[in-house]
Amino acid sequence: MSNTTDLPRINIPSTLIIAGGASRRAGAEAKRLGIRRALVVTDPYLEKIGLADQVQQDLAKEDVESTLFAGVDPDPSVANMQAGLAMLQDSGADGILAIGGGSSIDCAKAMSVMSRNEGTIADYMGYHKIPKAGVPLIAIPTTAGTGSEVTKVTVITDTDLNVKMMLLDAHLLPTAALVDYELTMTMPPPLTAAVGVDSLTHAIEAYVSKKAQPFTDFVALESARLIATNLRTAYQEPDNAAAREAMMQGSTLAGIAFSNASVALVHGMSRPIGAHFHVPHGLSNAMLLPTVTRFSVESAPARYAHLARHAGLANATDDTVACGELAESLQRLNVDLKVQTPQDYGIDRTAYEKLVPEMATSALASGSPGFNPRIATAQEIEELYHQCYA
């Protein structure tokens, strides 16, 4: 008889609506969840263009009062989370509605759980440490990228220590997610590129992760296919609704896959770059993906090759050749989408190289490199950082 404590577990939001116009159900979903007063969490840009106001109007139509917190930075910090939490408590809100990219949704997740748990957010860094569920959270993503709307993960930056704290716990799952591709139609090409490759990273790492399982394999393969076959079109033709819809579907599926199978070495190496040099999370993943994939394929050639062929990123029937084609396809994709290297981003080489040993140590400490098919030593991670710079 197997040990039931080791059986695979799938966690997704209890309600998931994926359709054009889904965001306009914000008020109806809040009312269904029994939310009487909501805190709307977003960033200054979405407040400026009126998207947050639209959500508040939708809430008002269902007699749900709301207060706006638009103080989320591109990499949400402890200070952002604390400011939002204070507003949540002062306003008497009994639920949260997050609208935006991964930053707003991640910040809202942290605010939700900290509304009902003691201590500081740092106390819950790591895996499965949050004792109580937070207030209900409805997530409305506006980028086809992080998949945060369906994950049990949040990343909050400690700006004093230059550390991106990763928390993973089922209590971080949004209660409901309204996935509306129409909200992505105005994304600028650089953002489309960065979050698109980020989503592809989620799909690839979930599929080759040591924690992969049949369900996540199925979801990861389909997400990789949707993203790989539509990302260039979404980038080159921003008004292409079919491509935008496919990218949003792929992003959400990738979020489900990695949230339940884990990410791996790319993400472990990505967080220190973001923490030290303030590179957005999606872009830092995209910077690393081709090089880390080239390093990793030798330890799981059959899985990498199968995904590559399924996603149209390789044609060869020989697995070794297909793995080489995959690495080259990912490199060409970054070039075609003008994804910046650390050097292109403006990171000083001397400062970067000085921090490489510390970043390698932080990457290993995060835990996710341990799920990579090929386990990297600190020295190998340092070399990968050097290869990625330019």
N, C-alpha and C positions, 0 to 999 in steps of 0.2 A: 504494500500500500504506500502510495506517495505521500510525502509531507505536504499537507494542504497549505501550510504557511508559505511555501515556496512557489505556489501556483501563480501564473501570470495574471496580472490585474489590469483592467482597462478602466481608466477614468476619463470621462468627458462631461461637459456641462449637461445638466438635466434637460435643458431646452436649447436646440440649435436650429436656427432658421437661416437658410442659405438661399437668397433670392434677390433679384433686383427690387429695390424698394423696401427691403426688410427693415431698414433703419427707422422707417416711419411707424413701426409697431412699438416704439419705445414706451409710449404712454400705456398702451394696452398691456404690455408685458409687465411694466411696473405695477399696474393695478392688479394684475393677476397674481403677482407675488406678494401682494398686501403692503406694498410700499406706499406710505402716505406723503412722505416728504423725501425727496431725493437730493443728493449732492451730485452735481454733474461735474465730472473731472475731465479736464482737457488741457490743451496747450494754448499759448497766446495767439498762434496763427489761426487755429480753428475758431477761436473766439472772434478774431478780427474779421474773418470771411463770413461770419454769421451762421456757421454750422451748429455751434453750441446753442445759439438762440433758437434755431429750428427745432432742436431736440427739446429744449425747454417748452416751446409752444406745443409740441406733441404731448408732453407730460401734462401741460395745463388742460388740454382737451379732455383728459381723463381725470381731471380734478386732483392731479398729483402736484403738490407744491415742489419748488426746486430752488436750490442755491447753486451758484456757479463758482467753481474753483478752477481757474485757468493758469495755474502757476507751475505746470510741469515742464521741466527742462528736457532737452533731447536725450540725455542720460539721467533718468530720475535719481535724485539724491536723497539722502536721509532728511535733509532740510526740506525738500519738496514734500516728502511724505509726512513729516511732522506738521508742516503748515496746513496741508490738506486735512490731516486728522483733527487738528484743532478746529478747523471750520466745520468738519463733520459733526463734532461734538457740540460746538456752539450753536449750530443751526438746528439741532434736534433731529437731523436726518436719520431715517431708519433704513436707508438703502443707498446704493451708489450706482450711478450710470457713467461708465467711462467711454469716451469717444475719442478716437485718435489712433496713432500707431502704438507699437509695443511700449513706448515710454509711458503714455497716459494709462494704458491698461495695467502695466506692471505697477505703477505708482498706486493705482486704485486698489489693486489686489493687496498690497502691503497695508494701505489705510484700512481696508475692510478687516483683515485679521487682527490688526493692532487695536481696533476699536473694542475687541472683546478678549484680548490677551494681555497679560502683564509684561513688564520689562521693556526692553528695546528691541527693535527689529534685528539687531545683531545677535540677540539671544537665539534666534531661530534660523540662523544661517546654516545651510547644509540640508540634510535629508530627513523628512518626517519628524519634525520637532515641534510643530504647532499644535497645541492641545485642543483649542476650540475654534469652531467655524466663526467667520466674521459676519457682518451684516450682508444681506443679499446684494449681489453685484451683477449688473447687466453690462456686457461688453459689446461695443460697436466699433469694429476695426475700420480704419480709413486707408490702410496700406495693405497691399498683398505681399506681406513679408513675414512678420515675426510669428504669426500663429498664436499670439499670446491669448487670444479670445477663447482658445480651447485647451490651454495648457495649465498644469498645476505647478508652474514655475514662475518666479519673479526674480528680477535682478535689480538691486538698488545699490547705488554708488556711495561709498563712504569717502567723501572728498578730502577729509583730513588725512586718511591713511592711503589714499589713491588705490582703493580696493573696490572691486565690483563684487558685492555679496550676492551669491546665488542661493535662493531658497526653493526647495521642492517639497510640496506637501499637498495632499488632496484638498485641504481646506482653502488652497489658493485658487482652485477652479472657479471661474465665473459661474453664477447660478444659471445664467442664460447668455447666449451670444446671438447677435443679429448681424449676419454677414451679408453686406450689401455692396456688390461690386460697383454700383453706380457712384459710390463715394470715392472710388479710386480714379475716376476718369480725369481728374485735374492734377494727378500726381506728375511732377516734372520728371523728365527723362532720367536725370542722375539718381533720383530717389527710386524710380521704377527699377533701375538697374541694380542698385545696391540691395534693396529688399527682395528683389526677385532672385538674385544669386544666394542671398541668405536663406530663402525658402528652399532652394535646391539643395543647399548644404544640409538643412534639416532632413530632407528626404533621404539623401545619400547616407548621412551619418546614422539615421534611424535604421536603415536597411542593413548596414554592415556592423552595427553595434553588437557587442556581446550579449546584450539584453534583448535583442530582436526576438520576435515571436511571430507565429503565422498571421495573426490579425494585423500587426504593425507592418509586416512584410507586404501584405496586400495593399494597405493604405499608402505606404511609402513608395511602392512601385508606381501606383497610379498618380500620386502627386508629382513624382519626378517626371513622368511622361507629360502631364499637363503643363508643368513649368518649362521644361526643356523645349517643348514644341510651340510655346506661345510667348516666351519672354522677349525674343527679338521683335516680334510684331508689336507687342505692347509698348516696347521702347521706341520703335520707329514710327508707330501709328498710334499716338496716345488716345485718339478718339475711337479706336477699334473696340467696340463693345464686346464682341465675342472673345477677343484675346484677353481683355480685362476680366471678363467673367471667369474664363478658364484659369487665369492667374490667381484670382481670389479663391476659387475652389481648390486649386493646388496648394496654396498657402495654408488654408485651413486643414486640409488633409495632412500636410506635412507637420503641422502643429500637433495634431492628434498622434501621428506616428512617433515623433521624437519625445513627446511628453510621456509616452508609455513605453518607449524602448531606449530612451536616453540619447544624448548627443555624445560626441567623442573628442578627438584630439583638436579639431579645428576650433571648437568652442572653448576648450581649455586654454588654447593659445590666444584666442581672440579677446577674452576679457581683460588681460593685463594691458594689451595695446590700447583698448578703450579707456581703461582707468588712468593710465599714465599720459596718454596723448590726446584724450577726448575725441577719439574716433567713434562715430556712431556704430552701434553693435553690428548692424547688418553689413556695413561697409567693411569692418574689420574681419568678419567672417569671409566675405567675398575676396578680400585681399589674400587670404590664406588658403582658400579651397584648392586651387590647382596644385600648389606645391605639396600640401599635406596629403592630398589624394595620391600623387605620384609616389610619395614615401610609403603609403599604407597598402597599396594594392597587392604587393607581393604576399601578404599574409591572408588575403581572402580573395584570390583572383576570380573564383567562380561567381561569387556574389557581386563583386564590382562589375564583372563582365556582363552578367545577366541584367543588372540594372541599366548598364550603359546601352545594351542592345534594346531593351524595352523602351527606354527614353529617347532612342534615336541619337544617342551620343557615341555610338560605335556600330560598326557593321561586321567586323571580323568574327568568324565562328571560333577561331582559336582564342581561348580566354586571355592568354598573355598578351596577344596582339590587341585584343579588344580593350584591355586595361590601359595599354599605351595610347590607344585612340581616345579613350575617356579623358585621360590627363590632358591630351592635346586639345580636345574639344572644350574642356573647361577653360583652358588658357585662351583659346580663340574667343570664347564667349566673353571673357573679361575684357579682351582687347576691343571686340566689337561694341561692347556696352560702355567703353571708356571708364572701366572700373579703376580707380586710382590705386597705385602701390603706396606703401608708406612714404616713399620718396616723393611721389607725385602729390601726396597730401600735404607735404611741407614739413614732415618730421625731420628734424636735424639728425644727420647720420651719427654724429658723435654722441649725442644724447641717447639715441636709440641703442647704439651698440653698448654704451655704458650700462644700460638697463637690461640688456638681454639676459644675463645670468639671473637677475631678480625676477624677470618675467617668466623664465623657464621654471623657476622654483614655484612661482604662483600658479602657473598652468598645471603643474603636477599636483599641487595641493588642492586644486578645485575638484579633483576626483574624476571628471569626465574623460581625461586621457586614458584612464584604466579600462574604459569600454571600447577603445579603439582596437581594430583587428591586429595591428602591429603596435606593441607597447614600446613607446619611445623613452629613452633615457634622458636625463637632463641635458647631457651633452648633445644628443641628437636634436632635441627641441631647440637648443641654442643655434645649431646649424640651420635648422628650418627657418628660424627667425631671420638669420643673416641672408638666406636665399630669397626670402620674401621681400626684403627691403626695396629692391629696385626692379 
